[in-house]
């Protein structure tokens, strides 16, 4: 991706206007999709509705980028976008986000001014042929470290074969038959993505399934069904930041009166978790 700015986002920056928290945005921009932290306190959040081309949903295809300086407890909007913000990362002292139409925006570590950039931004990890690649939320310097990837086979009845790669080396594997695998990942649930920086701590989030964490570079994974309850909580995004062992996860849950999201954080490599922010969208 070329990181040459080609123009400030026209008519969307709200710098200088009174700060508004994400919880007070209009419904068309309330849905949190993605986030990235540069450290435990500082990060960005991307929002926006998907599927707005279907007029039955009564929403418009727009989004926002917000910033936090207190670990995600509060978020202040700095940019409004004409498309939903779907994916975010922090790499080499800069933030990058991808909109649902493929457009890429870039900002420095302050995350106050955002620019369009040329090129594409890929969040797909490495997977061998005939395997589907999930989201790889972290970008590491491949000259120094091996990136994390999560792969899935052909799904069936809530189950699917899964594999985890560091670089091009498979470090964990669960075949569809659940025999002959290694790594501790169940066939139940569909993996969505994986997050892990250059250290040993990693997170896998799933739809229908649960959360998994690893403390040894991806060789062994531990399920957290009490943190992300199967069939109730659906993983939307995860991010690991510094110091090592710090991570955040965005979980979505449907309820009778709408949908809710909660941002949860661990600072001890997944042993304990706490909720740092909640969103709720009423029907």
Secondary structure as UniProt FT lines:
FT   STRAND          5..8
FT   TURN            10..12
FT   TURN            15..16
FT   HELIX           22..24
FT   HELIX           27..29
FT   STRAND          32..37
FT   STRAND          43..48
FT   TURN            52..53
FT   HELIX           55..57
FT   STRAND          63..68
FT   TURN            71..72
FT   STRAND          76..81
FT   STRAND          85..91
FT   TURN            92..93
FT   STRAND          94..99
FT   TURN            100..101
FT   STRAND          104..108
FT   TURN            109..110
FT   STRAND          115..117
FT   TURN            129..130
FT   STRAND          132..133
FT   STRAND          135..136
FT   TURN            142..144
FT   STRAND          148..152
FT   TURN            157..158
FT   STRAND          162..166
FT   TURN            167..168
FT   STRAND          169..174
FT   TURN            176..177
FT   STRAND          190..196
FT   STRAND          202..207
FT   STRAND          211..214
FT   STRAND          222..223
FT   TURN            225..227
FT   TURN            230..232
FT   STRAND          233..241
FT   TURN            242..245
FT   STRAND          246..255
FT   TURN            256..257
FT   STRAND          258..266
FT   TURN            269..270
FT   STRAND          274..282
//
